[in-house]
Amino acid sequence: MEWLEVSLTVDKEIAEAVADVLARFAHRGVVIEAGPEGIGAGPVVVRAYLPVDGRLPQTRHRLEEALWHLGQISPLPEPSYRRIAEADWAEAWKQHLRVLHIGHRLVVRPSWLEYAPREEEVVIVLDPGMAFGTGLHPTTQMCLVALEEHVRPGTSLLDLGTGSGILSIAGAKLGAERVLALDKDPQAVEVARENVLRNGVADRVTVMEGSLAQAHGRFDVVVVNILARVIVEMLEQGLAERLAPGGRLILAGLIVDQEAEVVAALHRAGLRPAGRQQIDDWVGLVALPG
């Protein structure tokens, strides 16, 4: 059997949205890899593989139509195509992936790559193949950096919109004693559970389908990496009540133009911004009670 490789070189900010589109048609997975300038710099490449069969023309047409609609929000290049043999497919999507260093201690590596961590480093094993959070997106990176700063041994952590589970896994490996990871997407829940098991933190991380309404109790750290409008809705629905006294709320998923709206919602909820990061047009915030 042959496979048709579809690839687009895009800015990091749009990479996961492109991967989400491709994943609708490439059921064996999507990979986001570093571009020519390396991880953390310049554009990235999003690749997916379609089976070459009788449905390929229709699948390709639907895929290009979906990319066109996404391109009305953020301009996209034309996708590139090449055919590869079945024997080469299994390894083709792994060739350009690298170990990713984030913050001072966090390392994200694909399972097939060897890496000898330094004594203080925390390694997360996460294979691409999902559009739920690869570590490359600026919002994911900012959340990881904030978790590195605020999670301590014994911390309780709530991860709303967990996606791949990368933030929950990082929290557990940084010392969180109890982690609740919630996502409304059943596929994301399945992927997150697999990743939690792979990283050996299933004794501390519980992955469930759900959102704020299913988050019972209070937590020392709450992380929300979702769209700005969803963050505002959650704040209006009592997100601040999930924080333990002296807790930290880590927010990402907003762009600079949406920051004022989110900050205003924080104040209405009785919270105050106490930390800020920015990568390109993306902003990450840390908020405290009071």
DOKE-745243 format. One record per residue: residue in one letter; x, y, z of N, C-alpha, C in turn. Coordinates in steps of 0.02 Angstrom, whole numbers, padded with zeros to 5 digits, always signed. Atoms other than C-alpha are relative to their C-alpha. Layout:
N
aXYZXYZXYZ;...
// end
This chain:
290
m+00042-00060+00000+00000+00000+00000+00044+00062+00000;e-00035-00064+00000+00055+00178-00034-00037+00050+00045;w+00028-00054-00040+00028+00333+00072+00017+00066-00033;l-00012-00068+00026+00010+00514+00020+00017+00044+00060;e-00021-00045-00053+00109+00629+00133-00024+00071-00017;v+00023-00070+00006+00028+00801+00158+00040+00041+00050;s-00039-00041-00046+00137+00937+00232-00011+00074-00014;l+00003-00073+00004+00124+01123+00268+00050+00029+00048;t-00046-00037-00044+00257+01239+00338-00035+00064+00021;v+00042-00054-00026+00168+01362+00451+00030+00029+00063;d-00021-00029-00063+00194+01479+00599-00024-00044+00058;k+00017+00041-00059+00191+01396+00771-00071+00014+00024;e+00064-00020-00028+00035+01493+00818-00060-00036-00032;i+00055+00031+00036-00072+01407+00686+00010-00075-00008;a-00019+00070+00015+00015+01237+00686-00050-00050+00028;e+00045+00049-00029-00103+01147+00804-00070+00003-00032;a+00064-00004+00036-00257+01213+00713+00005-00037-00067;v-00011+00038+00062-00184+01144+00550+00001-00074+00015;a-00002+00071-00018-00146+00980+00637-00069-00028+00015;d+00068+00021-00016-00325+00972+00699-00039-00014-00064;v+00033+00011+00064-00388+00990+00520+00024-00065-00032;l-00028+00059+00033-00270+00857+00452-00021-00064+00036;a+00017+00060-00040-00314+00737+00594-00069-00027-00017;r+00067+00024+00020-00493+00728+00530+00003-00050-00057;f-00006+00042+00060-00430+00639+00375+00057-00051+00005;a-00058+00043-00007-00267+00557+00431-00005-00036+00067;h+00017+00031-00063-00323+00434+00562+00059-00035+00034;r-00059+00030-00032-00149+00363+00593+00045+00053+00031;g-00037-00050-00038-00090+00527+00664+00027+00057-00041;v-00028-00062+00028-00021+00699+00630+00062+00017+00041;v-00060-00019-00036+00152+00760+00675+00016+00073-00013;i-00025-00068+00005+00214+00936+00710+00074-00002+00016;e-00072+00006-00009+00401+00950+00688+00034+00068-00011;a-00038-00062+00008+00533+01085+00694+00015+00014-00074;g-00018-00020+00068+00566+01183+00535+00076+00006-00007;p-00072-00005+00014+00736+01223+00459+00040+00038+00053;e-00035-00041-00049+00778+01348+00597+00005-00033+00068;g-00005+00035-00063+00758+01220+00735-00058+00012+00046;i+00054-00005-00048+00640+01196+00881+00003+00067+00037;g+00003-00063-00036+00582+01357+00960+00015+00061-00042;a-00017-00056+00044+00632+01464+00811-00032-00010-00068;g+00027+00003+00068+00542+01503+00650-00061-00045-00006;p+00059+00040+00013+00402+01403+00569+00011-00074+00017;v-00003+00072-00011+00360+01219+00598-00035-00033-00059;v+00030+00039+00054+00305+01081+00479-00052-00047+00030;v+00054+00045-00020+00140+00990+00500-00008-00053-00055;r+00004+00054+00049+00132+00819+00415-00055-00050+00020;a+00049+00053-00011-00003+00689+00394+00003-00048-00059;y-00005+00052+00051-00024+00530+00292-00069-00028-00016;l+00065+00025+00024-00175+00479+00188+00011-00065-00038;p-00007+00062+00039-00199+00302+00120-00017+00014-00074;v+00013-00007+00072-00189+00295-00070-00048-00056-00019;d+00052+00049+00018-00353+00208-00111-00052+00035-00043;g+00052-00027+00044-00512+00237-00209-00033+00063+00028;r+00031-00059-00031-00570+00369-00086+00046+00060+00002;l-00049-00053-00007-00412+00474-00099-00021+00066-00033;p+00019-00064+00031-00477+00603-00226-00052+00038+00041;q+00051-00034-00040-00630+00639-00119+00029+00024+00066;t-00031-00019-00064-00528+00641+00042+00044+00062-00010;r-00045-00057+00013-00400+00760-00035-00041+00063-00012;h+00043-00059+00013-00538+00876-00096-00028+00028+00065;r+00029-00022-00063-00620+00882+00076+00053+00031+00045;l-00055-00027-00040-00453+00911+00161+00019+00070-00024;e-00018-00066+00026-00409+01055+00046-00054+00052+00012;e+00055-00046-00015-00581+01130+00072+00003+00023+00073;a-00005-00016-00072-00558+01122+00262+00059+00048+00012;l-00058-00045-00007-00385+01203+00247-00017+00069-00028;w+00020-00064+00029-00460+01339+00138-00039+00041+00051;h+00040-00036-00050-00587+01383+00273+00045+00025+00057;l-00046-00022-00052-00449+01388+00404+00043+00059-00025;g-00041-00053+00030-00348+01498+00286-00035+00067-00003;q+00036-00064-00002-00485+01630+00293+00011+00034+00067;i-00015-00028-00066-00439+01653+00477+00073+00021+00003;s-00072-00014+00001-00251+01645+00455+00028-00028-00065;p-00023+00023+00065-00168+01635+00283+00045-00062+00006;l-00039+00062+00000-00095+01463+00244+00033-00010-00069;p-00029+00017+00065+00025+01403+00109-00037-00059-00031;e+00028+00059+00032-00029+01273-00017+00034-00062+00029;p-00031+00061-00026-00003+01097+00051+00045-00033-00053;s-00043+00039+00044+00137+00992-00023-00018-00074+00007;y+00017+00071+00000+00110+00810-00071+00058-00041-00028;r-00045+00049+00031+00221+00659-00102-00023-00069+00021;r+00019+00069-00014+00189+00473-00113+00058-00037+00030;i-00052+00042-00029+00284+00352-00005-00027-00071+00008;a+00020+00070-00004+00281+00162+00005-00016-00019+00071;e+00019+00025-00066+00206+00065+00150+00061-00013+00043;a-00059+00019-00039+00378+00004+00202+00034+00062+00030;d-00033-00061-00024+00438+00184+00223-00044+00042+00046;w+00047-00044-00036+00282+00256+00304+00013+00001+00074;a-00006+00004-00073+00313+00194+00481+00055+00044+00028;e-00056-00040-00024+00476+00288+00494+00001+00071-00028;a-00005-00064+00034+00444+00436+00379-00018+00058+00046;w+00024-00056-00041+00351+00542+00507+00042+00011+00062;k-00042-00008-00059+00485+00516+00641+00066+00035-00015;q-00069-00017+00018+00636+00576+00544+00023+00067+00027;h-00022-00067-00016+00638+00759+00592-00017+00022+00071;l+00019-00019-00068+00577+00754+00771+00061+00001+00046;r-00057-00010-00045+00693+00810+00910-00024+00002+00073;v+00014-00011-00071+00700+00815+01099-00009+00075+00011;l+00018-00070-00011+00621+00978+01159+00014+00020+00072;h-00015-00027-00066+00688+01078+01307-00044+00061+00012;i+00044-00055-00017+00566+01196+01394+00015+00022+00071;g-00016-00025-00066+00603+01308+01542+00070-00022+00021;h-00066+00018-00026+00748+01259+01655+00009-00075+00007;r-00007+00071-00017+00708+01076+01689-00039-00048-00044;l+00046+00045+00036+00573+01008+01574+00028-00020-00068;v-00022+00028+00064+00615+00895+01427-00057-00042-00027;v+00051+00041+00033+00489+00823+01304+00034-00039-00055;r-00034+00042+00050+00551+00676+01201-00048-00051-00029;p+00036+00057+00029+00472+00554+01078+00027-00065+00028;s-00019+00063-00034+00477+00375+01142+00057-00036-00035;w-00052+00037+00036+00595+00314+01007+00069+00034+00002;l-00064-00035-00004+00732+00442+01042+00031-00010+00069;e-00037+00007-00063+00863+00408+01174+00020+00069+00026;y-00022-00062-00030+00903+00547+01296+00023-00014+00071;a-00026+00008-00067+01011+00549+01451-00010+00065+00038;p+00014-00064-00035+00937+00681+01568+00051+00016+00052;r-00040-00022-00056+01038+00784+01687-00039-00012+00064;e+00030+00021-00064+01003+00754+01871-00064+00038+00015;e+00058-00040-00020+00880+00897+01890-00056+00001-00052;e+00049-00004+00054+00786+00872+01726-00059-00048+00011;v+00062+00039-00002+00608+00807+01714-00019-00017-00072;v+00012+00022+00069+00574+00704+01557-00072-00023-00009;i+00068+00021+00019+00401+00688+01479+00005-00037-00067;v-00001+00039+00062+00382+00551+01348-00067+00011-00034;l+00062-00018+00034+00255+00611+01221+00010-00008-00075;d-00006+00011+00072+00237+00543+01045-00049+00046-00036;p+00047-00037+00041+00163+00658+00913-00052-00048-00030;g+00053+00040+00027+00011+00599+00821-00067+00023+00026;m+00062-00028-00024-00119+00707+00905+00004+00075-00008;a+00000-00074+00005-00174+00888+00889-00023+00029+00065;f+00025-00020-00066-00202+00906+01075+00052+00035+00043;g-00050-00032-00042-00040+00982+01136+00066-00035-00006;t-00062+00034+00015+00132+00937+01074+00059+00028+00039;g-00056-00033-00032+00238+01056+01176+00030+00055-00042;l-00028-00050+00044+00280+01161+01025-00039+00065+00002;h+00040-00060+00004+00137+01283+01036+00019+00048+00056;p-00019-00048-00052+00178+01444+01130-00042-00004+00063;t+00041+00003-00060+00029+01424+01247+00019-00059+00044;t-00023+00058-00038+00086+01250+01298+00066+00014+00035;q-00066-00016-00029+00263+01311+01326-00008+00047+00060;m+00008-00047-00055+00205+01455+01436-00030-00034+00061;c+00029+00037-00056+00098+01339+01542+00052-00044+00034;l-00052+00043-00028+00244+01219+01564+00049+00041+00043;v-00046-00043-00038+00358+01361+01619-00032+00022+00066;a+00035-00022-00061+00226+01422+01743-00006-00058+00050;l+00005+00058-00044+00201+01246+01812+00067-00014+00034;e-00066+00011-00028+00388+01229+01836+00012+00049+00059;e-00010-00050-00053+00383+01387+01942-00045-00012+00061;h+00049+00000-00055+00228+01352+02046-00017-00068+00029;v+00014+00066-00028+00213+01163+02069+00056-00021+00047;r-00048+00023-00050+00298+01098+02225-00021-00070+00024;p+00020+00066-00026+00302+00925+02307-00062+00006+00045;g+00061-00001-00039+00129+00889+02377-00055+00043-00029;t+00050-00044+00031+00038+01014+02264-00059-00041-00028;s+00058+00027+00036-00138+00975+02204-00010+00043-00063;l+00002-00034+00065-00166+01018+02020-00063-00018-00037;l+00057+00010+00044-00320+01040+01910+00019+00024-00069;d-00017-00016+00070-00292+01037+01721-00064-00003-00040;l+00063-00004+00038-00446+01097+01626+00015+00005-00075;g-00015+00004+00071-00442+01051+01441+00067-00032-00010;t-00067+00030-00005-00299+00929+01464+00031-00019-00067;g-00029+00018+00066-00281+00877+01281+00041-00063+00004;s-00045+00059-00001-00132+00760+01269+00018-00021+00071;g-00020+00014-00068-00109+00767+01457+00068+00027+00018;i-00069-00021-00010+00060+00851+01440+00007+00043+00063;l-00006-00043-00058+00026+00981+01576-00011-00039+00065;s+00012+00042-00060-00043+00853+01700+00061-00044+00014;i-00059+00042-00008+00105+00739+01669+00058+00041+00027;a-00053-00044-00024+00226+00883+01692-00010+00017+00074;g+00014-00016-00069+00139+00933+01853+00017-00057+00047;a-00013+00058-00042+00149+00757+01923+00075-00013+00006;k-00072+00012-00002+00332+00739+01877+00038+00055+00036;l-00030-00055-00038+00369+00908+01956-00015-00006+00075;g+00012+00011-00071+00299+00843+02120-00073+00002+00022;a+00071-00003-00020+00109+00865+02117-00022-00068+00026;e+00021+00062-00032+00031+00736+02231-00067-00025-00027;r+00067+00017+00025-00146+00741+02161-00015+00044-00060;v+00013-00037+00062-00190+00790+01982-00066-00025-00029;l+00062+00016+00036-00362+00796+01901+00004+00032-00069;a-00004-00023+00069-00357+00810+01711-00068-00011-00033;l+00066+00003+00030-00521+00850+01623+00002+00025-00072;d+00009-00023+00068-00567+00865+01440-00068-00023-00025;k+00067+00016+00026-00734+00868+01349+00003-00046-00060;d-00008+00042+00061-00665+00772+01198+00018-00071+00021;p-00015+00069-00019-00674+00583+01224+00066-00026-00030;q-00062+00022+00031-00530+00556+01102+00060+00028+00038;a-00054-00029-00039-00421+00676+01200+00009-00036+00066;v-00004+00037-00063-00464+00584+01361+00037-00065-00009;e-00033+00063+00014-00410+00420+01284+00076+00009-00010;v-00070-00014+00012-00246+00494+01222+00036+00019+00064;a-00031-00022-00063-00211+00578+01389+00011-00058+00047;r-00008+00058-00044-00240+00416+01484+00060-00043-00023;e-00057+00039+00025-00117+00325+01371+00066+00034+00018;n-00062-00037-00015+00013+00461+01396+00016+00000+00075;v-00010+00003-00073-00012+00461+01585+00030-00067+00019;l-00027+00067-00014+00018+00273+01590+00071-00006-00024;r-00066+00005+00029+00169+00286+01477+00052+00036+00043;n-00047-00039-00040+00247+00415+01592+00002-00021+00073;g-00004+00028-00066+00216+00314+01749-00028+00044+00055;v+00028-00044-00051+00109+00442+01840-00075-00013+00012;a+00071+00015-00007-00060+00354+01839-00022-00004+00073;d+00017+00001-00071-00052+00341+02029-00017+00069+00027;r+00012-00068-00023-00063+00530+02042-00046+00040-00046;v+00039-00037+00049-00157+00584+01885-00064-00038-00017;t+00065+00028+00020-00342+00550+01858-00025+00038-00061;v+00024-00031+00062-00404+00584+01681-00074-00017-00008;m+00071+00010+00007-00591+00608+01657-00029+00043-00055;e+00036-00041+00048-00712+00670+01526-00041+00051+00040;g+00038-00051-00035-00784+00836+01582+00035+00067-00002;s-00028-00067-00002-00749+01018+01619-00009+00027+00071;l+00002-00032-00065-00770+01142+01761-00052-00031+00047;a+00053+00028-00042-00933+01065+01824+00020-00065+00033;q-00023+00064-00028-00843+00899+01855+00062+00008+00044;a-00060-00013-00041-00698+00982+01949-00021+00015+00071;h+00023-00009-00069-00747+00954+02130+00060+00011+00046;g-00053-00014-00047-00644+01020+02274+00041+00061-00019;r-00044-00057+00012-00505+01149+02281+00071-00025-00013;f-00066+00021+00023-00330+01143+02207+00050+00056+00011;d-00053-00049-00009-00166+01229+02242+00018+00036-00065;v-00015-00028+00066-00136+01256+02056-00055-00022-00048;v+00048+00015+00054-00265+01266+01916+00029+00027-00064;v-00027-00021+00064-00206+01273+01736-00054-00008-00053;v+00051+00000+00052-00321+01318+01591+00033+00025-00064;n-00029-00018+00064-00249+01317+01415-00054-00009-00053;i+00059+00003+00043-00406+01354+01314-00009+00068-00032;l+00014-00064+00032-00479+01493+01207-00020+00053+00052;a+00014-00055-00046-00498+01664+01289-00074+00003+00020;r+00072-00006-00016-00688+01665+01277-00022-00055+00048;v+00016+00055-00046-00695+01496+01366+00027+00015+00069;i-00028-00020-00065-00581+01561+01503-00047+00050+00035;v+00046-00049-00028-00698+01710+01528-00063-00033+00025;e+00060+00036-00021-00849+01594+01534+00012-00039+00064;m-00015+00039-00061-00764+01483+01663+00007+00046+00061;l-00005-00047-00056-00722+01634+01771-00069+00022+00023;e+00068-00020-00017-00904+01686+01764-00038-00057+00034;q+00034+00060-00028-00955+01507+01812+00031-00024+00065;g-00027+00019-00065-00848+01501+01969+00068-00033+00000;l-00067+00029+00003-00674+01450+01913+00042+00018+00061;a-00040-00022-00058-00598+01551+02057-00014-00042+00061;e+00018+00041-00059-00690+01439+02181+00037-00067+00001;r-00039+00062+00002-00582+01292+02126+00070+00009+00029;l-00066-00013-00028-00428+01378+02198+00000-00007+00076;a-00010+00003-00072-00368+01333+02372+00027+00067+00023;p-00029-00063-00025-00316+01478+02485+00073+00006-00020;g-00068-00010+00023-00157+01552+02414+00017-00037-00065;g-00012+00039+00060-00179+01451+02254+00020+00044-00059;r-00022-00033+00062-00117+01494+02080-00044-00022-00059;l+00037+00015+00061-00222+01505+01921+00045+00017-00059;i-00042-00009+00059-00119+01481+01762-00045-00001-00062;l+00043-00007+00059-00204+01540+01602+00042+00009-00063;a-00030-00012+00065-00153+01528+01420-00053-00016-00053;g+00047+00009+00054-00238+01523+01251-00027+00067-00025;l+00023-00066+00021-00264+01711+01235+00055+00037-00038;i-00046-00043+00036-00184+01833+01116-00001+00069+00031;v-00009-00065-00031-00128+02009+01159-00065+00041-00001;d+00061-00040+00006-00290+02088+01096-00055-00023+00048;q+00051+00026-00044-00391+01978+01215+00019+00006+00074;e-00025-00002-00069-00286+02009+01371-00042+00044+00045;a+00038-00046-00043-00384+02158+01437-00067-00031+00020;e+00064+00031-00016-00548+02061+01427+00009-00054+00053;v-00013+00053-00048-00474+01914+01523+00019+00030+00068;v-00019-00032-00063-00394+02027+01654-00061+00030+00035;a+00061-00027-00029-00561+02115+01680-00042-00055+00032;a+00038+00056-00027-00645+01946+01705+00033-00027+00063;l-00036+00020-00061-00510+01899+01832-00019+00044+00059;h+00018-00047-00054-00546+02055+01934-00072-00010+00023;r+00070+00012-00019-00733+02022+01929-00007-00063+00042;a+00002+00063-00036-00697+01848+01996+00038+00003+00066;g-00036-00008-00062-00596+01917+02141+00072-00023-00003;l-00069+00021+00010-00426+01872+02068+00041+00059-00027;r-00043-00053+00027-00277+01980+02024+00058-00031-00038;p-00057+00025+00038-00144+01952+01891+00065+00010+00040;a-00063-00004-00039+00026+01915+01970+00060-00024-00041;g-00055+00023+00043+00129+01852+01823-00022+00001-00072;r+00017-00005+00071+00137+01871+01635+00058-00025-00042;q-00048+00020+00051+00227+01788+01490-00029+00019-00069;q+00022-00012+00068+00219+01826+01305+00048-00032-00049;i-00038+00028+00056+00278+01728+01153-00036+00020-00063;d+00032-00027+00060+00242+01814+00988-00063+00037+00022;d+00062-00034-00019+00059+01868+01001-00038-00035+00056;w+00034+00039-00051+00014+01739+01134+00021+00024+00070;v-00013-00024-00068+00000+01787+01318-00020-00056+00049;g+00015+00044-00056+00006+01680+01475-00004+00040+00064;l+00009-00037-00062-00055+01743+01644+00000-00047+00060;v+00007+00033-00064-00040+01688+01825-00039+00047+00045;a+00043-00042-00043-00174+01751+01945-00005-00030+00069;l+00005+00018-00071-00194+01747+02134-00066+00026+00028;p+00060-00027-00033-00345+01770+02248+00015+00068+00031;g-00007-00063-00034-00373+01946+02314+00017+00059-00044;
// end
